[in-house]
Amino acid sequence: MSESTTATATPLVWKVRHGEPVDLSRFDPGYSGPLRNKREARRAARADLARLRELQERLHVDGRSALLLVLQGMDTSGKDGTVRHLSIGLSLVGAEMTAFAAPTPLELRHDFLWRVHQHTPPRGRIGIFNRSHYEDVLAARVHNLVPEATWRARYEQINHFEQMLTDSGTIIRKCFLHISKDEQKQRLKARLDAPSKIWKFDPGDLTDRDRWPDYQAAYEEALMQCSTKHAPWYIVPADHKWYRNYAVRRLLIETLEGLSLHPPKPLFDPASITIR
């Protein structure tokens, strides 16, 4: 796909530029980058997942930085599937996933970032957010849960929050899993038709589907307002599950490879140690 005026095209995903308008209709959800099919993606996965685990171990022993991956997208875009895929390569010793549902009564008594901050990863670990603080400028906006003045103020509050995390040693990567409305229809229908998948079907998903244009507008503004140098947003084509997994996986690998990760130096002289 050619380069957009609002984002930089890469072989994998599109990085959104802060402050420039985003038109999601210009980004192809079926884009598959350098891969031609699912078979090619499967061949690449084994080596990539092994590399991801190696880099995660380096991050853990280096101990100077944390990595936070934020996953957002419409229903059926593959947030759960992406987490399952990454879990094949990541060790639970150094990674954790947090799924954010509707706020509890206790959480609603605090500021909207309170429940999120508690789950940000400590240095040396990888954290994955399945939905996130962005629900407070997405669902809150589309469903009129708070006044417009409230959710509009949250863009700047989110940027300050993410800047604080970055200043404290957290590397942030945010992925919008971009699915087409037609593909969502097929995935919802597959859930409804298959006895083994019907438990995944939530009639409430149809309410959000009916508000597709409203959600697209909410995502476009959130991407524009909150893709910053320290915490960029990436648009990830998600109509092909195999490509979505490949793209997010490669983004994490390239991010970790860009860090100077080293094991700590021993506080003793190894040559002086004798094991009898």
Stockholm file with secondary structure:
# STOCKHOLM 1.0

chainA/1-276         MSESTTATATPLVWKVRHGEPVDLSRFDPGYSGPLRNKREARRAARADLARLRELQERLHVDGRSALLLVLQGMDTSGKDGTVRHLSIGLSLVGAEMTAFAAPTPLELRHDFLWRVHQHTPPRGRIGIFNRSHYEDVLAARVHNLVPEATWRARYEQINHFEQMLTDSGTIIRKCFLHISKDEQKQRLKARLDAPSKIWKFDPGDLTDRDRWPDYQAAYEEALMQCSTKHAPWYIVPADHKWYRNYAVRRLLIETLEGLSLHPPKPLFDPASITIR
#=GR chainA/1-276 SS CCCCSSEEECSSCEEECTTSCCCGGGSCTTCCTTCCSHHHHHHHHHHHHHHHHHHHHHHHHHCSCEEEEEEEESTTSSHHHHHHHHHHHSCTTSEEEEECCSCCHHHHTSCTTHHHHTTSCCTTCEEEEESCGGGGGTHHHHTTCSCHHHHHHHHHHHHHHHHHHHHTTEEEEEEEEECCHHHHHHHHHHHHHCTTTGGGCCTHHHHHHHTHHHHHHHHHHHHHHHCCSSSCEEEEECSSHHHHHHHHHHHHHHHHHTSCCCCCCCSSCGGGCCCC
#=GC SS_cons         CCCCSSEEECSSCEEECTTSCCCGGGSCTTCCTTCCSHHHHHHHHHHHHHHHHHHHHHHHHHCSCEEEEEEEESTTSSHHHHHHHHHHHSCTTSEEEEECCSCCHHHHTSCTTHHHHTTSCCTTCEEEEESCGGGGGTHHHHTTCSCHHHHHHHHHHHHHHHHHHHHTTEEEEEEEEECCHHHHHHHHHHHHHCTTTGGGCCTHHHHHHHTHHHHHHHHHHHHHHHCCSSSCEEEEECSSHHHHHHHHHHHHHHHHHTSCCCCCCCSSCGGGCCCC
//
